[in-house]
């Protein structure tokens, strides 16, 4: 169309202007909210690329997980029946070139919840086994674990600030399209162990993170992490907890449109307790699938679902959403 501005091109130009420069890719925020695994300061995945010096990034993460496990062996018994709501404020500040600091402040609520009926109906619709959850009353709270070394229990609704964490990241390699960073983190025992909102102890972790873009000439970004956490002696699980835990994860981000991404990732970590039961002692493996919409310059929203691909090592299902603010890449 000579001499005229095509409406389609005008719309595309306006959308591109609204989106602004492409924001850096990030993995989905994913946590194992199983009542015992959630006590430890295992970090979620994030990009190895640090926030630019003097810049600020932030996010608000929300997660709701539904639990049902009943298992026993020898002198051990675990019953996890309830729901966990977790909100987390995630703040990052670029300290210098290739250095940033990250603060995460969580808030948790444990209750009987409201998802039992929906999950029972889902199992019935697909003819899936429900692991016995339909035989117990819906929407009740009962977290209980006992072993010869002690026990822990929560039957009353509880909520409060969780264990705050602080970490320092240094991108020791950054080519623009790929980065690798070393991370040192500390989790403070700021939550209440009696309410299952914290372990009652401090944890420290180290991690190696890697990120890259345009894998195989496609609009793909990938991220990975591997690390080690040393857990302090928790008030709630002292005597039967593990103190040396590994963790790892990998994430793939397919940016199939200007403002849209489809993301799939796997997270794993060592079992949190010295236990022969799957829910408390086995290594956990989680699959997270979701999408990201970059609805404005600097802003995006994520929606995702987490499944326990090693059954009972994590909640039956976790629904998550995140609101993110990121400076220009």
C-alpha positions, 0 to 999 in steps of 0.5 A: 500500500504505497503512501498509506500505513497498513493497519496490520503493520500499524497494529504490529508496530504499536504492540512492539512499542508496548512490549519494548525491548525483549526481556531476559528469559527466566525459568518458572518459579517452582517450589516443592510445597510438601510440608516437610520438604518446604521447611528447607531453603532449597532455591528455585531456578533462576537465570544465570544472567544477573541484574544490571548494575544499579537496576532493580527487578522484582516478582510476586509469586503465588502457589497453592498445593494440595496434599494427600499421602498415607504411608507406613513402614516399620516404625514410621508413619506419615499422614499428609492431608491438607493444603498449603498456600504460599506467597513470596516477594522476590527482590533483586538488585544489581550491585555491580557488573555481573553481580546481584543480590536477591531477597525472598520473603515468603508467607505461608498458610496451612489449612484444610483448603478447598481443592479436595472436591475438584481433585476427586472429580478429576480422578473420577472423570479420568478413571484414575486412582486417587491413592485413598483420598476419597475415603477420608473427609474432604478439606481437613488438615492433618500433617503427621509424621512419627518415627523412633527418633521423634514426631511432628504434627499440625492439625490446626490452621496456621499462617505466618511469615516463612523463612527469609532467604538472601543470596549473592550471584556472580556471573563469572561468564557472560557472552550475551547469549550465554552465562554461568554464575556462582551463587551463595545463599543463606536461609534464615530461620524466621518462620515458626516451626510449630506452625510448619512455616519454617524449620527453626534453623538457618540453612546455607547453599551454593549453586552453579547456574547456566543459561543460554539462548537460541538453541539450534537456531530456534527461539529457545532459551534454556536454564539449568542449576545444580547445587548443595544445601547444608541444613541447620538442626531444625526445631521441628524435625531435629533428630530425623532430618537430613542435613546434606541435600543436593538439588538440580533443575533444567528449564526450556523456554520457547518464545513462540510469539513476540509476547508469549512463551511456553515453558517446561522444566524439571526440578529435583532434590534429595529427600528431606528426612532420614526416612524409608517412606517415599513422601519424606525420605525419597528424592523428589522429582517435579515437572512444571509446565506453564506459560508467560505473557509479556503484557507490557514493557518490563512486565509479565505474568506466569501461570503454571502447574507442578506435578510430582513425577516421582509420586508422593515425593511432592504434592499431588498438584500445585497451581502457581502464578507469578507477576514479574518486573524486569528491566530491559535486557 
